[in-house]
Amino acid sequence: MRQNEAINPEDMFRIVVAHHADVLEREPKRGFGSGALKIRGKIFASLSKGRLLLKLPEKVVDRLVSSNQGERFSTGANRTKKEWVTVEASDAATWIALSQQARDYVQGGQP
């Protein structure tokens, strides 16, 4: 990617989707969870307002937030979710690694 070229979150999310194609459970519905990546019916990653939305252990979310790599996800005023974080588009490798951690976590393993 060229230095001045903008990062397209939709393109990066397509790369993440391709990485998880072996477990892909995407449902064509509306509202929260539409277009999300799921395993065993549980969401582990999605695209939200141009950012990667992930379900991760609270300690991992805390670390991402404290290092300015992520922001806590909120569903409204005073409704911040402890295990949900959004991450800006930086590079596909980072999004893939984080989404794999989220997948492992939701699947029951440790990220």
Sequence and secondary structure as in RCSB ss.txt:
>XXXX:A:sequence
MRQNEAINPEDMFRIVVAHHADVLEREPKRGFGSGALKIRGKIFASLSKGRLLLKLPEKVVDRLVSSNQGERFST
GANRTKKEWVTVEASDAATWIALSQQARDYVQGGQP
>XXXX:A:secstr
  TT    HHHHHHHHHHHTGGG       STTTT EEETTEEEEEEETTEEEEE  HHHHHHHHHTTS EEEES
STT EEEEEEEE    HHHHHHHHHHHHHHHHTS  
